[in-house]
Structure formats: C-alpha cells, structure tokens
Amino acid sequence: MKKPQKYRDFIDQMVDVCHNGQGQYGSKAFLKGIWNANANNKKLRENNEDLQNQYEINLLLEKLSKPERQRIAEMLEEAFRGGVFETLKYLEEFEIEPFVDGYEGSPYHDFIGRVYKPDPWNWPEK
C-alpha cells in the first residue's frame, strides 16, 4: 500500500504536537504548579470568568504534591493523544481521503505506532 506524503506528514505533525506542542501545554503547567500566572492578579480577574476559573485551578495546584501533579500531567497528555486518536477514527469513518485506511490497519493505528516513545514504529519504505 502506498499513501501520499501528506498522509505521513499529517500523522507526524500530530505526533509532534503531542510531544512538543499544544499536547504539552497543560502538562507543563501542572508540572510547574501554576496554570496561569495572570489569573493570580485580582484586578485582572475581576469581571473575567475565564481568569477566575484559571485562578481556582492555580489554587488547586498549590494543594497538590509533586507526584499528584505528575500523574495529572500524564492524564492531560493521554487526553490530548486521545483527541487525535478519535479525530483520525472519524476521518476514516467519514471516508476523508487519504485517511480511509492506514499502513497498520487504520490511520489511528499508524498514529499510535508513531506517538509512543521511546521506540516509535517506522513508516514502511516508499
């Protein structure tokens, strides 16, 4: 089976986002112990419900131990990967080219094979 390069590029971009991009944002914040430093500014969060909610997350993080924050950070990473996984499932289900199938069965199988470290699955030779 041969897939277009954009298929591989898309999957690899999703893997990169999980490892280095938005998929790490929440995890890194939890590990640091602060969700949004601006939310600690009382004046900024007046009349701003989003900042008020983020302030409450900051307060929660202050109460958690480092191992507890680590586990939640891992859960956030897993949730982000799960979102990519589900998206790939629906691209296949709705027969959106080139995601109607994958090298390892389904596109989400290819993603799972590529995303898990330290030994990701390699693309087949072209």
C-alpha positions, 0 to 999 in steps of 0.5 A, spaced: 500 500 500 502 506 498 499 513 501 501 520 499 506 524 503 501 528 506 498 522 509 505 521 513 506 528 514 499 529 517 500 523 522 507 526 524 505 533 525 500 530 530 505 526 533 509 532 534 504 536 537 503 531 542 510 531 544 512 538 543 506 542 542 499 544 544 499 536 547 504 539 552 501 545 554 497 543 560 502 538 562 507 543 563 503 547 567 501 542 572 508 540 572 510 547 574 504 548 579 501 554 576 496 554 570 496 561 569 500 566 572 495 572 570 489 569 573 493 570 580 492 578 579 485 580 582 484 586 578 485 582 572 480 577 574 475 581 576 469 581 571 473 575 567 470 568 568 475 565 564 481 568 569 477 566 575 476 559 573 484 559 571 485 562 578 481 556 582 485 551 578 492 555 580 489 554 587 488 547 586 495 546 584 498 549 590 494 543 594 497 538 590 504 534 591 509 533 586 507 526 584 499 528 584 501 533 579 505 528 575 500 523 574 495 529 572 500 531 567 500 524 564 492 524 564 492 531 560 497 528 555 493 521 554 487 526 553 490 530 548 493 523 544 486 521 545 483 527 541 487 525 535 486 518 536 478 519 535 479 525 530 483 520 525 477 514 527 472 519 524 476 521 518 476 514 516 469 513 518 467 519 514 471 516 508 476 523 508 481 521 503 487 519 504 485 517 511 480 511 509 485 506 511 492 506 514 499 502 513 497 498 520 490 497 519 487 504 520 490 511 520 489 511 528 493 505 528 499 508 524 498 514 529 499 510 535 505 506 532 508 513 531 506 517 538 509 512 543 516 513 545 521 511 546 521 506 540 516 509 535 514 504 529 517 506 522 513 508 516 514 502 511 519 504 505 516 508 499 
